[in-house]
Amino acid sequence: MSSTEVKVEMEELCWNATAGGGDRPLEHGVLSGWEEGGLYLTWEDLWVTASNGKDSSRVILAGLTGYARPGEVLAIMGPSGCGKSTLLDALAGRLDSGTKQSGHVLVNGWRQRLAFGTSAYVTQDDILMTTLTVREAVYYSAQLQLPNSMTKSEKKERVEMTIREMGLQEAMDTRIGGQVFKGISGGQKRRVSICVEILTRPKLLFLDEPTSGLDSAASYHVMNRIIDLARHDGMTIIASIHQPSSEVFELFDNLCLLSSGKTVYFGPASLTNEFFAQNGFPCPSLRNPSDHYLRTINKDFDEEILKGCSSQSKTAAGAIDILIKSYKLSNIRQEVERRVAEMRGSEGAAVKTRSQASFTTQCIVLTKRSFINMHRDLGYYWLRLAIYAMLCLCIGTMFYDIGHSYGSIQARGSVLLFISAFLTFMAIGGFPSFVEDMKIFRRERLNGHYDVTAFMISNMLSSAPHLALVSIIPAAMAYYLVGLQSGVDHFIFFALVLYASMLLVEGLMMIVASIVPNYLMGIITGAGIQATMILSAGFFRLPNDLPKPVWRYPLYHIAFHKYANQAYYKNEFIGLTFPNIQAGGAATVTGEEVLKDFWQMEVGYSKWVDLAILFGMVILYRVLFLVIVKASEKVKPMVRAVLNRPPKHVIQVMGKASAPLDGASP
Ligand SMILES: Nc1ncnc2c1ncn2[C@@H]1O[C@H](COP(=O)(O)OP(=O)(O)OP(=O)(O)O)[C@@H](O)[C@H]1O
C-alpha cells in the first residue's frame, strides 16, 4: 500500500464517530465541560535533546504535538527508552539539567509554571517514608494538603476512602518498609504513592507507570478508579503505561504512541486498532491490542514479531516508518492540530500551588511526622547513640581520673580536641537517613505538599530532642569518668557546646544534601568540609603560626570548630591551676595562662560568647539551606521559561486571552 493510499484510507477514519467515552464536542475558541476549574495542557513541536557529555545533541523527543483535557485520560505508550518519562517530565516542567527543551507547553493557553507545587506527579520510583504505616503516610499527607476548613474526621474519612479505593485496606497498618526491614510489597507501595497524590483531587495528574508491579486485576481497579476521578472531578490525567491489559486499554480516552521520541500515533485510543490495520498491521484476534502495537514498533527485537502482517515491511523499523508517515498525513493528526489550536485561546483556571493547609498546620504535621520517623529509624539516632556511648566509654577509661598534674594539661587538651573534632565529625552518620528525607522532601515539594520553611523548621524541631539525648548521655559518661572540671554548671556548658556542634553538623549536612543529593558524594563532600574546618580551627597549627593574612583569616574565622574548641577549653581550664614544672613545681600556672601561652587562644571574651556564636551559626546554616533550596527552585523554571518561548502565531492567538497568570507570560 502506497503512502497516498494510506492517506486516503486514513481520511475515512472519522474522529468523533468512534472516539472514546471521554470525547466532548468542541465549540469555537472555548472548550465546553470543565472550563471553571480544569487545566488544558497543550504542547506543540516539543523537542528535548540531551545537553551533557557524549550524548549532547542526542534527540530524546522529536517535535511532539498533543494535548490533554480535563475529564480525560491520555495514555503514553511505547517501547522502553522511547521517551515516555521524558515527555511527562517536559510537560510537568521537571526535566533535569542534562536536557534542553524547545517548542512550547501551554496550560490553559498560557505559558504558566507547572513545576513546584502546581501539579501532582507520581514518579516511577516510590519515594515514601519507610517507617510509617500506610495509614499514617496517607493521613499525614492529607493533613499537609487538605484545607484547614475540612474537619479532622472529614480528612480521616477521605484517607480511609482513598486507601480502600486503592485496595490497601489489608495493609493499612503495615509499615511501608525499605532496605532494613521488609514492609508492604512493591505493588502496594505503588498504590500508596498514587493515594497521596489523588487525595486532593489535583487538577493535573501525571502518572509514570502507575500499574508497574500490579497484577492485572489490581491494574484494572487502580486505573478504573483514576479514570473515575478524571471524569467525576474534571481532572486532567496523563499516564505513561507499559503494558495495559485490553480492559485497561479500553479505559483510555487518548493514546500517544512513541517510538524513539517520535509520534507513531496520537489520537483516540479507540481508533488505534483501525489505524494499525489500515497500514497493514492488523491486530490478531486473540492478541491484546496494546501488546500488538508495542510489538509492532519495538525495534530492539525485530524480525520475528512481525510474522503474519500484511504490510510490505516485516521489520519493526520499516513498520515504524510506515506508521509515522501515515500518521503525519492522516486526518487524525489534523484533528489533533485543530484541537491544539482551539485550546490556545481557551480560558481556564490559574495554576495554583496545591497545598491548602496553613503554614502552622504544615509545621506541626511535619514536625510530628519527622519526629516519629527519626524515633523509629534505628540508623538515624539510636545507632549513633550506642556508638557515641561506646566511644565515650573508651574516652572515659583511657583518660580516667585525669587529675591536676602538669601532664594533665596536655591530656585535657587532647580529650577536648577529640570531642570537639571527632565526636562532632561523627554526626555525619545521620547523612544517609537525611538523604532519604531529602528525596521525600523533593517529591513532596515538587507536588506542592508544603513550604520549604515549614520543612526546615520541622526538621530542626524534631531532631533537637534526639540530638540532645545523643549529646547529653555520652557526654556525661566521658565528662565524669575523665574527671573534667567539677561543677554541674561546667558539665551543662560542656554538653551545650557538644549539642550546638552536633546541630551545626546536621545543618551543614542539610546544605550539602541540598547541593549534592547523591549519598556517597554527600558523605565525601561533608567529610572534606569538616576536615578542612578542623584543620583550620587553630589547634593543629596554632593561631599565631597560621599563614598570614590571606590564608589564615577566612577559614580560621569561619570554622565552627574554632569556637567549639575555645568554649570547651575556657570551660575546662579557667578556674584551674597546675604545678609549674619549669619553675621546679614550686610555682603554679593558671588555666588562663595555659590558654593564652600554650594554645594562643582568644581569652579576651567569655566562653558564653563562643557558645552564642555557635548557636548563631546553627541558625545561619539553616537559613543558608533555605536560601539554597528556594534559589534552586527559582532558577530551574527561569531557565525553562527562556527555552520554552511560544512561536509568533501562538502569541498572536494568545493576545486575546486573559491576563497572564502566576507570573506567566504569553
Ligand atoms: N538527561 C539525559 N541525558 C541523556 N539521555 C537521556 C537523558 N534523559 C533521558 N535520556 C535518554 O532518553 C531515552 C528516553 O528515556 P525515558 O526515561 O524517557 O524512556 P522511557 O520510555 O520512559 O523508558 P522506560 O519505559 O524504560 O522507563 C533513554 O534512552 C534515556 O537514556
The ligand as an SDF file (V2000), in Angstrom:
LIG
                    3D

 31 33  0  0  0  0  0  0  0  0999 V2000
   19.4390   13.7440   30.7020 N   0  0  0  0  0  0  0  0  0  0  0  0
   19.5950   12.8200   29.7670 C   0  0  0  0  0  0  0  0  0  0  0  0
   20.7580   12.7220   29.0900 N   0  0  0  0  0  0  0  0  0  0  0  0
   20.9330   11.7670   28.1370 C   0  0  0  0  0  0  0  0  0  0  0  0
   19.9890   10.8790   27.7940 N   0  0  0  0  0  0  0  0  0  0  0  0
   18.8150   10.9250   28.4410 C   0  0  0  0  0  0  0  0  0  0  0  0
   18.5490   11.8860   29.4540 C   0  0  0  0  0  0  0  0  0  0  0  0
   17.2950   11.6790   29.9100 N   0  0  0  0  0  0  0  0  0  0  0  0
   16.8020   10.6260   29.2160 C   0  0  0  0  0  0  0  0  0  0  0  0
   17.7190   10.1780   28.3380 N   0  0  0  0  0  0  0  0  0  0  0  0
   17.5690    9.0740   27.3850 C   0  0  0  0  0  0  0  0  0  0  0  0
   16.3820    9.2470   26.6920 O   0  0  0  0  0  0  0  0  0  0  0  0
   15.7780    7.9870   26.4340 C   0  0  0  0  0  0  0  0  0  0  0  0
   14.3440    8.0140   26.8940 C   0  0  0  0  0  0  0  0  0  0  0  0
   14.3250    7.9410   28.3140 O   0  0  0  0  0  0  0  0  0  0  0  0
   12.9720    7.8010   29.1250 P   0  0  0  0  0  0  0  0  0  0  0  0
   13.3080    7.5560   30.5430 O   0  0  0  0  0  0  0  0  0  0  0  0
   12.1090    8.9520   28.8070 O   0  0  0  0  0  0  0  0  0  0  0  0
   12.3610    6.4800   28.4600 O   0  0  0  0  0  0  0  0  0  0  0  0
   11.0590    5.6690   28.8560 P   0  0  0  0  0  0  0  0  0  0  0  0
   10.2810    5.4840   27.6090 O   0  0  0  0  0  0  0  0  0  0  0  0
   10.3630    6.3150   29.9930 O   0  0  0  0  0  0  0  0  0  0  0  0
   11.7200    4.3100   29.3070 O   0  0  0  0  0  0  0  0  0  0  0  0
   11.1780    3.1960   30.3290 P   0  0  0  0  0  0  0  0  0  0  0  0
    9.8750    2.7180   29.8010 O   0  0  0  0  0  0  0  0  0  0  0  0
   12.2190    2.1290   30.2650 O   0  0  0  0  0  0  0  0  0  0  0  0
   11.0720    3.8600   31.6590 O   0  0  0  0  0  0  0  0  0  0  0  0
   16.6190    6.9410   27.1380 C   0  0  0  0  0  0  0  0  0  0  0  0
   17.4350    6.2970   26.1880 O   0  0  0  0  0  0  0  0  0  0  0  0
   17.4410    7.7390   28.1140 C   0  0  0  0  0  0  0  0  0  0  0  0
   18.7040    7.1720   28.2880 O   0  0  0  0  0  0  0  0  0  0  0  0
  1  2  1  0
  2  3  1  0
  2  7  2  0
  3  4  2  0
  4  5  1  0
  5  6  2  0
  6  7  1  0
  6 10  1  0
  7  8  1  0
  8  9  2  0
  9 10  1  0
 10 11  1  0
 11 12  1  0
 11 30  1  0
 12 13  1  0
 13 14  1  0
 13 28  1  0
 14 15  1  0
 15 16  1  0
 16 17  2  0
 16 18  1  0
 16 19  1  0
 19 20  1  0
 20 21  2  0
 20 22  1  0
 20 23  1  0
 23 24  1  0
 24 25  2  0
 24 26  1  0
 24 27  1  0
 28 29  1  0
 28 30  1  0
 30 31  1  0
M  END
$$$$
